[in-house]
Amino acid sequence: MPNFSRRAWLGRLAALAGMAGLSLRRAGATAPKATKQAARYQDRPNNGRMCRMCKYFIAAGGTAGAGMMGGTMGPGMMQAGSCQLVQGGISPMGYCDFYAPLSG
């Protein structure tokens, strides 16, 4: 687990709660996504945790949460995808503070 202060942790928790609240309040509308900087996104795994194994990852041309187990193995598996919570292109090998493992 990354080391960060209680203040930083509470700030990220508040931002995530705010995003969740907006999506509930605005039925059918897309909630704003966090910046990569706010999510502390990096293009490399963190202790074996990586975007392609996160429930928020959307594989290129795929669906959210497809990850490694739900998608098919093929040449496009390592292409950049997107995320339900973070802006921009997301590497399957990346990681951020919003990481949530796929439920088994």
C-alpha positions as CSV (number, residue, x, y, z in Angstrom):
1,M,0.0,0.0,0.0
2,P,1.4,3.4,-0.9
3,N,2.4,5.7,2.0
4,F,0.6,8.9,2.0
5,S,-0.7,11.2,4.8
6,R,-4.1,11.0,6.4
7,R,-4.9,14.4,4.9
8,A,-4.1,13.1,1.4
9,W,-6.0,9.9,2.0
10,L,-9.1,11.8,3.2
11,G,-8.9,14.2,0.2
12,R,-8.9,11.3,-2.2
13,L,-11.7,9.6,-0.3
14,A,-13.7,12.8,-0.5
15,A,-13.0,13.2,-4.2
16,L,-14.1,9.6,-4.9
17,A,-17.3,10.0,-2.7
18,G,-18.0,13.2,-4.6
19,M,-17.7,11.4,-8.0
20,A,-20.0,8.7,-6.8
21,G,-22.5,11.2,-5.5
22,L,-22.6,13.1,-8.8
23,S,-23.2,9.9,-10.7
24,L,-26.2,9.0,-8.5
25,R,-27.6,12.6,-8.6
26,R,-27.3,12.9,-12.4
27,A,-29.1,9.8,-13.5
28,G,-27.9,8.7,-16.9
29,A,-25.1,11.3,-17.1
30,T,-21.4,10.5,-17.0
31,A,-19.6,11.5,-13.8
32,P,-16.5,13.6,-14.3
33,K,-13.3,11.6,-14.2
34,A,-10.2,12.3,-12.0
35,T,-7.0,13.4,-13.6
36,K,-4.1,11.0,-13.7
37,Q,-2.2,13.3,-11.3
38,A,-5.1,13.2,-8.8
39,A,-5.3,9.4,-9.0
40,R,-1.5,9.1,-8.8
41,Y,-1.5,7.1,-12.0
42,Q,1.7,5.4,-13.1
43,D,2.4,3.4,-16.3
44,R,3.8,0.4,-14.3
45,P,2.3,-2.2,-11.9
46,N,2.5,-1.8,-8.1
47,N,3.3,-5.1,-6.3
48,G,1.5,-7.1,-9.0
49,R,-1.5,-4.8,-9.0
50,M,-2.3,-3.4,-12.5
51,C,-5.1,-1.8,-14.4
52,R,-5.9,-4.8,-16.5
53,M,-6.8,-6.6,-13.3
54,C,-8.9,-3.8,-12.0
55,K,-12.7,-3.6,-12.1
56,Y,-12.7,0.0,-13.5
57,F,-10.4,-0.8,-16.5
58,I,-12.0,-0.8,-19.9
59,A,-10.0,-2.8,-22.4
60,A,-9.6,-1.4,-25.9
61,G,-12.8,-2.3,-27.7
62,G,-14.0,-4.1,-24.6
63,T,-16.1,-3.7,-21.5
64,A,-15.4,-2.5,-18.0
65,G,-13.9,-5.1,-15.7
66,A,-13.0,-7.4,-18.5
67,G,-9.5,-7.5,-17.3
68,M,-7.2,-10.4,-17.8
69,M,-9.7,-13.1,-16.7
70,G,-12.8,-11.8,-18.4
71,G,-11.3,-10.9,-21.8
72,T,-9.9,-13.0,-24.5
73,M,-6.1,-13.4,-25.0
74,G,-5.1,-11.9,-28.3
75,P,-2.8,-9.4,-30.0
76,G,-4.9,-6.4,-28.7
77,M,-4.7,-7.4,-25.0
78,M,-1.8,-5.0,-24.3
79,Q,-3.3,-2.0,-26.1
80,A,-4.1,1.1,-24.0
81,G,-7.7,1.1,-22.8
82,S,-9.6,3.5,-20.6
83,C,-10.9,3.8,-17.0
84,Q,-14.3,4.5,-15.5
85,L,-12.7,6.8,-13.0
86,V,-9.5,8.3,-14.5
87,Q,-9.2,10.5,-17.6
88,G,-7.2,9.6,-20.8
89,G,-5.6,6.5,-22.2
90,I,-4.7,3.8,-19.6
91,S,-2.0,1.2,-19.9
92,P,-3.1,-2.3,-19.0
93,M,0.2,-2.5,-17.0
94,G,-0.5,0.8,-15.2
95,Y,-1.7,1.4,-11.6
96,C,-3.4,4.2,-9.6
97,D,-4.8,4.8,-6.1
98,F,-8.3,3.8,-7.2
99,Y,-7.3,0.2,-8.0
100,A,-10.0,-2.3,-7.1
101,P,-9.3,-6.0,-7.9
102,L,-11.8,-7.9,-10.0
103,S,-14.1,-9.9,-7.8
104,G,-13.6,-13.6,-8.2
